[in-house]
Amino acid sequence: METNVNPLAVILVYFDSKGDRLLYRYPYQTLGQTEASDEQRKSKKRNPYAVANVDDLLQTPTHLGGSKGQGQLQGFADEVLSALFAVKPQLCNQKFELKLNDVRFVSHPTLIPHKEQRSGAMAKQQMLINIVFALHAQASYSIVKCYHELSKRLGLALKFEEQRSGYLTEQTAHMARTHDEQQQQPLERILELVAERCSLAQALRSIFHDLCTTGLLSTSLNHNLTLCFCLPAKAHQLHKKGSMVDPETIDRCLRALKPYHGMLLLVDFAELLDCVPPTGARMLWQLVDAYNPLISLQSMASNADLSIEHVYKLVSHLVYWAKATIIYPLCETNVYVIAPDAPLHTKSHLVEKFSARFAGMSLFEVISDFSLPTSIGHLTTPLQQPARQGILAQMVIWMLQHHLLIQLHTYVQFMPSEDEFGDSASCSNHLRDIVSDEEGDQEQDADEVHEGSMLSMSSQPLPVPAVSVGARRRDNSEDHSSLASDNIAVQPSSSHKSNFSITASMSTDNCDSLDSMEDEQKLKELLQVFSDADRAAIRRIPASANVDDLSLLVKLYQMGYFKSEHHLEEIMYFENLRRSQLLQLLDKFRDVLIIYETEDPAIASMYNTK
């Protein structure tokens, strides 16, 4: 739930040789005292001779049942919290987690030496600082881990400032003095005065508000050290409400980052500096100057004069902070479809936002073109003005930024069909029957398959022509039709040439192309990587007689690209293939290769609602 992400309170506990003390907490409400007084009134009305039921020692007492209300901490006095979180030195510098009823307390107690101490016996006197976050008990492990990391960073930052200028000693002294001077004032007023006089209390209050609103914080301690932190479960809801993105999911997505991927910024350039410290701003601006959603990360790295490893780190940082997302570079062949959870109801705020961004355009009218998987190339024509194509690209980018569209990639699965014609003799007879029954048909040339025809299909298999290889050669000569039928048309592939007699009447070109012993031996070697059943299915395909086509098929098969784990863009990048070349291969071996379109699992997992 979204409410489980927000903290209930932030508490600062201090402990030194004088004892422990709760110096500051936010929010200020003293709900614990109110509840305690209610319990006192109830206890007065109880029968003094009543016997308490203590049979079940594990059962929680009823007077501790409510420890949070309306998103705020209640039911705990400051003295109790101070005693709980002033831990022993053995528990310092490690994760501290305590669950009481429906509240979970998370912190990282830190031991900090005083600045004036140098060495010797005085160096043993240290002060303990513990910044505790009160969370809902139902908060997930990832959220608890993030708050622990924030408490740890705050402790390290305060330790650094204490060693540099004695900042923590000064701030805690001001807080303790304020508590002592204002003892007669209500506790809320005392905490307000602490926040007015101490910059550390102001920083903690600002951190609490940032965590509850955006999940992004950039806090300056002592006007010197900038602390940047992101709570992903909260920050990513700014762009897609209801999405619970934990750091583990982001890490899985970023581990799948490849040079062919692209980056899409989700915010304006001015908002990018909030997520990086000043020391990293220069490299970030180098990347921003080269940013373009139409090019890959590798191209951006080259244009920005940065190594690809640095670009990976910068992009990963922006994705973690919900400032950017990973896409495939925008191009005409990209296939998009409406996201299943897109907020497209009539009262959606995105409708007016789209109209304000693109004057005279309707969001519903534009996005209706993507009701079915559609490529950008299908929505443009050569007669369109370049300005119109540019506006379409900008609208697609806008819809991707607001998670209204998802991109579909084409995956390939090697799946030879089971057929009763398994052996070579049966396969030859089957092909001879097809030739004799469909003598008047013409076979479509696989090399003339248009590249765009593959993009228009989703999960439908390509049509399979019924004419065999021998039908191509029936028009050579009417006088030699019987000879061609016996010696050529029955040959489904080069691997079966040894089963047929080669006549001396064949031309020199046919002997060189079809009956070369070297090609026959190479084809046999290539087919050895397949099982007997798969080999028989491939032999029935006419393209298997071509050494180049079969070599490429075997290469991609051995690399594991035909297991539905790699989309076409990935195959093209790593094997240095053109899209047309790959699409032609898929069309030639469509009998054993099944294609389908789906999201990239690594990228899609980030914004799947839980």
N, C-alpha and C positions, 0 to 999 in steps of 0.2 A: 504494500500500500504506500501511497505517496506520503501520508502523514508519518509513517515510520522512519522516513528519511530525516525529518527535521529534529534537531535536538530539543530536549525539554528545558535544559538549563546548562550553563557553564559555570564552574565553581573553581575558585582559586584558594588553595590551602597552602599555608606556610608553616614550617616547623624548624626550630633551631633549639639552642640550648635553653631558651626561656620557655619552651613548650610549643604546642600546636595552636593554630588559630585560623579560622575561616575569614580571610580578608575581604573577599569580594565574591559575589555571585550575581548572575543575571538570568532571568528577570528578578525584580526586587520583591515580589509579593511574598508576604509571610504566611503562606497558606498552612504551613505546618503548625504555627502557633494557634491559628483559628481552630484547626481540627483537634488539637490537643485540648483546648478549652471545651469543645463539645464533648470530648470523651470524659472530661472531669465532671461535667454536668450529668452525663449518663451514669457515671459511676456512683454519684450521690443517691440516685434513685434506686440503685440495686439493693437487694436484701443483703445485709452484712453477714447473714448466716448461710448464704448460698454457697454451694461447693462448686468450684470451677471444674469443668470437664478436661482432664489432662491425660486421658487414656491414649489419645493419638498425639504423640509428641511431634510428628511431622506435619501436622495440620497447622496452617497459618492462623494466628489469632485474628479475630474479627476486627479488632480496632486498627489493624494495619492493612485492611483490605484495599483502601483507596490511596494510592501514592502518586497519582497524576490525575489531573482534571483539566479539561479544556486546553490540552496541549501544554500544561505547565506542571512543574514539580510541586508536590505538596505531601504533607504527612511526615516530613523529616525536619527536626530542629537543627539549627546551625551547629550546636554543640555536638550533636550526634554525627553529622557529616564531617566535622573537623576531626573527631576521634577516629572515624572510619578511614579517612584518606591520608592521615599523617602516619604513613606506613613505616615499618622498620627499614633500616638500611639494606637488609638482605633482599627486600622486595623492590628496591630502587633500580633505575636504569633498565627496566623491563616492563612488559605489558602487565597492567593491573586491570582486572575486570571483576566486577561484583554485581550480582543480580539480587535485588530485593523486591519481592512481589512482582509487579509489572513494570519495574524500572531497571535498566541495566546501566551501570556506571563504568566508564572506560577512561583510562588515563595511562600516562607513562611517567611515573614519579622520577624526578631527576635530582641528584645530589650536586650542589654547586658550591665550590669553595668561595669564601669571601675574598674580595679583591686585595685587601690589605695583607692577607696572609701570604707568606712566602714559602717557608719550609719549617721543619722541626715539629715540635709538639703543637704549635698553633695551627699548623696545616690540617690537623685532624678534625678541627671544628668546621663543620660544613652546615649549610642550610638546605633544607629539602623544599622543593617547589613542586606542587602537583596541580596541574590544570586538568580538571575532571569534566567530562561531558556526560550528561544524563540523557539516555536514549530510551526509546520504547523497548520493552523486553522482546517484542517480535521482530526487531530490526535484524536484517540478514547478516550473515557472517561478513560479507563484503563491506557493508556499511559500517559495521563495528571496526573492521580493519582500517577503514579510511579515517575514522575519528581517532583511533589510536595513533595512526601516522601523524595526524595533525597535532595531537598532544605532544608527541615526540619531537616534532619540528619546533614547536613553541618552546619546549624545554631547552633544546639545543641553541635556539636563537637567544633566549634569555641568558644562558650560560656564556655565550660569546660576548654579549653586551656587558655582562657582569665583569668578565675578565678584562674587557676593554676600558670601561669607564665606571664600573660600580653601579650600573643602572638598576639592577634588581634590588640591591641593598637600599638604595635611595627610595625606590617606589614602595617597597614593603614598609619602610619606616614611616612614610607619609600615610599609608593606609592604616597602620596600627595607631598612629597619633590621632587620626581622624576618629577612629572607633573610641579611643580613650576620652577625647574631648567632647564627643557628642553622645555620651552614654544615656542621657536623659531623653534624647530624641528617639522617635520611632525608627525601627530598623530600616524601613524603606528610605527614610530621609538620610540616614547615615550612609547607605550605599550610594545614594545620589550624590552626596558630597564627595565620597571617595572617587566617583567617576568624574566629577568636576575638577578635582585637584590632581589626579594621577593619570598620566598618559597610558599606563599599562591597563588600567580599568577601562579606559576609553577604547583601547585596542580590542580587549575581550568583548566588549559590548558590540563593537563594529563587526567582529568575527561572527558573533551569534546572529546578527541581522543578515549578514551576507549568506550564511549557511541556510537560513530559513527562506530567503528570497530567490537567489540565483544559484547558490552552491559554488560560486566563484569568489575568491577573496584575494586581495592584494593589500596587505597591511604593512605599514611602516612602524618599526619598533625603534624608539629613541631617535627618530628622524634620521636613522642611519641604515638600518637593515630592513630590507623589503622581504616580507614573507608572502609567497604566492602558493595558493593551494586550490585544488579543484575537487569537488564532490561529484563524480560522474553521474550518480543516480539522480541527482538534482539538476545538474547543469544541462544534461541532454533532454530534459523535459521542456526546456525553453523552446526547443525546435520541434519536438514531437511529444505532445502531452500524453502522459500515461506510459511512456516507455521507460522501463527500469534497466538502465545500462550499467552493469557493474564492471570494475576494472579487468576482471578475468576475461570477459567477453571482448573488451577492447584489445587486450593483449593477443587473443586468438586472431582477431581481425588483422592486427598490425604484423603478426608473424607471417601472415599470408601476403604481405605487401611485396609487389614485384615492380621492376623498372617500367613495365608497360602500363601500369596503373596511372591514373590521374588524380588530381586534387580539385575539390570544389569547395570554395569558401562559403560559409554560412552567415558571416557577418561582414560589416564594412571594414575597410582597412584600418580605420581609426581605433577599432575595438581590439585589434590584435595585440597591441602593446601591453594590454592588461594581464596577459597570461605569461609573459616572460619577464625576467629581471632585466634591469638596464644593461647588464653585461652581454646579454644574448640578443639585444635588439638589432645589432648591425647585421648579423647573419640572417635574421628573420626578414629584414628589409631587402636583403639581396634576393631572397626567395620570392618575396612579394612582387618585386620589380619584374621578375621573370614569370610570374604566375599567369597561366592561361588554361582554362578548362578544356581547350582543344588539343593540348599537347600532353605527352607523357611526363612522368617524373624524371626519366632519364634526359629528356630534352630540356626540362626546366633546370636540371642540375648543370647541364652544359651551358645554357644561356646565363645562368647565375654565377658561373665559374665556381661551383661547389662540387664536392665529391658526392656520389650517390648515397654514401653512408650518412653524411650530414643532412642531406635532403630527407632521408628516411627518419632521422631523429626529429627534425623540425616538423615534418608532416605528422608524425606520431604524436608529438606534443600538441599540435593544433587539433587533432582528432580527439585526443583525451580531454581537452578543454572545451569540446563542443564548438570549436571555431571553424572546423572544416570536416569534410567527409570524403571517403574514398570512392571514386567512380572510375569507369573506363573513359578515356578521352572522347569527347563528343565528336561523332562523325556520322556520315549518312547511313552507314550500315548498322548502326546501333538500333536495337529493337527495344521498344519501351511499351509498357502496359500500365494501366491504372493500378495503384497500390490497393490491396484489398481492404486496408484500414484507413484509407484516405478520408479526411473529414470534408465531405462534399455535400453536406446537407444544405438546404436553402438559406439557413441562418448562419452559415459559417462565416467567420470574420475574414477568411481568405478570399471570398468573393469580392468584397469591396477593396481589399488590398490589391488584388490582381487588376481590377479596373483602374485603380489609382496609378498603378505601375505601367499598364498598357492601356492608354486611352482608347475608348471605343471598342475594346475587345471584351468578350464574355468568357469567363473561366470555364463554364459548362460547355460552351460551344467549342472551345479549343481542345479541352481534355477529352471530349467525346470521340475525337479521332483516334484515341488510344484505348478505346473500349476493348478492342482486340489487339494482340501483339502487332505492332506496326513500327517500321523503321522510318527514320527521318527522310530517307531518300524517296519513300513512297508518297510523302506529303509535299514534295517539291517536284517541279517540272523544269525542263531547260528553258521554257519561255518565261518563267517567273523572274521578276527583277531581283537583283542581288540584295536590295534592301529588304524585300519581303522574306528572303531566305534568312537574312540576319536576324529579323524580328522573330521568326520561328525558332531559331537557335536560342535567342534570349528567353523566350517563353518556356522552352524545354528546360533551360538552366534554372529558371525561377521555380518551376514545378518540382525539379529535383531537389532544390534547396529546401522546399517545404514538404518533402517526402510524399508528394502526390503521385509520382511515377516511380516505377522500379524497372531496372534494365534486365532483360532476359539474354542469356548467353546460350549458344548452341553446344551441346555435349554429344559425344559419340560413344556408342556401345557396340563392341564386336559381338554379334549374335548370329552365327550361321544358322539358316533354317534347316530343319530336318526334312529330308527328302528320301523317297524310296529308291532313288537312283543313286546308290552310293558308290558302286564300282565303276571302272572306266568303260566296260562294255555296255552296261546298262545306260550310262550317261551318253555314250555315242549313239545307241539306238534311240534314246529319247530325243536327242537333237536331230537325228535323221527324220523322225516322225514329224517334228515341228517344221522342218524345212519342206517336207512334201505336202503337209497340210496347209501351209501358209506361203505358198510359192509366190503369190502376187504382192505380198507385203514388202514394205521398205523399212529398213532399220534406221533409226535416228542416230546420227553421229554424236558420240559422247563428248568429242572435243569441242562441239559448238554449243554446249550448254551455257546459257547466259548466267552470269554471276548472280544477278538479282533474283533468279528463280529459286535459289536456295533460301534466300532470306524471307520469301513470302510464305514459307512453310513453317509450321510450328512443330507438331509432333507427328505429322503425316509422313509416311515413308514415300520415297520417290517412286514414280511409276516405273515398272519393269517392262521393257520391250520384249516381245515374244519371239523375235527373229534372231537366229543364231549367226555365228560368224560366217558360216558358209554362204548365207544369203547375200553377203556383200559381193561375192565373186560370181554370182550366177549370171550377171550381165556381161561377163567377159566375152563369151563366145557361145553361140547357140549350138555350134557343131560339137563342142566339147562339154555339153551339159551333163551327159551321163558320166563322163570321166571326172568332172569336178564333183559330182554328187558322191562318187565312190571314194575319191582320194582327198578331197579338201573339206567339203561341207560337213563331214562327220567328225572333224577334229575340233573338240571343244577347247583345247589348250595345247601349248607346246609340250606339256609333260606327257601327252599321249601319242606323240608322233611316232614313237618306236612301234606302236601297235598297227601302224598302217604302212602299206607299200608305197614307195615314192617312185613315180613313173618318170621316165626320161623326157616326156613331152612337156613338163612344166618349164616355165620360163626361168631365166637366170635370176631375175629379181625375186621371184617367189622362193626359189631354193635358198637364196641368201637370207631372206627375212623369216621364213617359216621353218626351214629344215636345217638351220645352222646347228651343228653339234655343240658348239660352245654355248649358244643361247639355251639349248635344251638342258645342258648340264647345269648351267647357272640357275635356270628355273627350278630344277629339281632340288638344288641346294637351298634355294630360298624357301621352298615349300616345306622343308624339313622342320622348320620351327613350329609348324602347326600339327595338331593331332590328325589321325587318319580321317575322322569324320569332318573336321574343319578343312582338311586338304581337299577332300572330295567336293565340298561345297564351293571352295574357291576355284577349283578346276572348271566348274561349270560356268564360270563368269568369263566372257570373252576377253576382258581387259587383262586377265591373268596371263595371256600369251605375250604381253608386252613386258619386257624386262624392266624398263624404267618404272612403269606403274607398279608392278609387283614389288620391286625393290623399295619404293617409297612406302607401300603398304606394310611390308614386313618391318621396315625401320620404325615406323610409328607404332606398330603393334608391339615390338620388342621394348620400346621406350615406355609402354604403359599408357599411351594416350587414348586407347579405346576401352577404357574401363569406367566411363562416365565421371571421371574425376578432373578432367582438363577440358576447358572450353576452347573454341577455335582460336580466339585471340591469343591464348597462352601457347597453343601449338605453333601458331604463326611466328610468335616472338622467339621462342627457344629453338625452333628448327629452321628459322630464316626462310619461311615460305610465304608466297603471296596468297591472298585470299582466293583468287580465281584458281590458282593451282591446287589448293586444298579442296575447294568445292568440286572441282572436276574429278578429283580422286574419290571423293565421297559419292559422287554420282555414278562413277564407273563400277564401284564395288557396293552399290546400294543393296544388293541381295544379302550381304553379310554385315553391313554397317547400318545401325539404326541411329537416327539423330532425333534429339528432342531439345526443347528450350526451357530453361528454368533460371532462377537467380543464382548468383555466385554465393554459395553457402557461407563463406567467410564474411563477406560484406553484409549479407542479409541478416545474419544473426545479431548484429548490433542493435537493430531497431525492432526486433520482434517483441511484441508486447507479451508480458508474462502474466 
